[in-house]
């Protein structure tokens, strides 16, 4: 999975996602409370006290797995933890059905569907919308089989289809609400990050502080071309009363030259331009930047991927954070990998600060890994090719 299909609020906005932890703990506690109250309410229908107690204990285990899984020390809430929580909660629902097998008068007092749905809703800031819907579908299928079997054992006269619908509506409704939240919040964060990042980069370029080298004398070829040939030509055109055929031909030649320089700068040398800017101190005090891209793979990155990589390299190389930055780009076998290694100048950056800037890369489809030590900071970006 890639892009918004697998992104979560926690990945795109680690700080904002972390603020949902208290609400998750409240929701998990509510699910456990519902199981206890429901079990007590239909105690007369229980035929297996052991299964009834086991169901509550399993739901407590699911709640604990959820609350501990979102702790900052545990890292990102991976999709495997979604399956773990839902599997344990579904097992609790199975134990509840076994506890009243053949003696369950009504379904609306069973806690299985409502507690599974509530736990799925609590995972919305930490799970992708796709994972929530898939988990809801699988757990609903399991409970549908149990509902049908329980109805047959109890000789229930109501249509099995209606019983299955009643048993699954809570899961589907709450999971759909969580999926809608996850999809919408991730979308809004991605749009915000892209706009803010583009505006920041454009402002740095406009201020002459930026990510492209600067002057006509020692800067990029396209800047030199504009200063040396295009501007004088425009001045002569403005001063002339009419345009000649030669002027038209000259304008066409200059336009083609500028276009060629722009294309070369964007497709082949943008990463080298970035390195030159950092060496010259455009985004800091001047550091050593080494680029290892023998196949020119960086030229194939999308504009959003270039923006994310530029943001990471500029942040690591700015504000005296690093004395040296190395960028290695490798493609092969349908996959690409970019490794950015920075040698700290005064000390390694904080993990929280690094995570916020790396979140920009996740937002545009990179699979990221980062490591911080006293000797170096490493950010690895993986992406599909083709």
URTAUR-V954454 format. One line per field, one symbol per residue. ss: DSSP state (H for helix, E for strand, L for the rest). burial: b if it has 24 or more other C-alpha atoms within 12 Angstrom, else e. Layout:
# URTAUR-V954454
ss->???
burial->???
This chain:
# URTAUR-V954454
ss->LLHHHLLLHHHHLHHHHHLLHHHHHHHHHHHHHHHHHHHHHLHHHLLLHHHHHHHHHHHHHHHHHHHHHLLHHHLLLLHHHHHHHHHHHHHHHHHHHHHLLLLLLLLLLLLHHHHHHHHHHHLLLLLLHHHHHHHHHHHHHHHHHHHHHHHHHLLLLLLHHHHHHHHHHHHHHHHHHHHHHHHHHHHHHHHHHHHHHHHHHHHHHHLLLLLLLLLLLLLLHHHHHHHHHHHHHHHHHHHLLLLLHHHHHHHHHHHHHHHHHHHHHHHLLHHHHHHHHHHLLLLLLLLEEEEELLLLHHHHLLHHHHHHHHHHHHHHHLLLLEEEEEEEEEEELLEEEEEEEEEELLLLLLHHHHHHHHHHHHHLLLEEEEEELLLLEEEEEEEELL
burial->eebbbbbbbbbbbbbebbebbeebbebbbbbbebbbebbeebbebbeeeebbbbbbbbbbbbbbbbbebbbeeeebbbbebbbbbbbbbbbbbbbbbbbbbbbbbbbebbbbbbbbbbbbbbbbbbbbbbbbbbbbbebbebbbbbbbbbbeeeeeeeebeebbbbbbbbbbbbbbbbbbbbbebbbebbeebbeebbebbeeeeeeebbbbbbeeeebbbbbebbeeebeebeeeeeeeeeeeeeeeeeeeebeeebeeeeeebbeebbbbbbbbbbbbbbbbebbbbbbebeeebbbbbeebbbbbbbbbbbbbbbebbbbbbbbbbbbeeeebbbbbbbbbbeebbeeeebbbbbbbbbbbbbbbbbbbeeebbbbbbbbbee
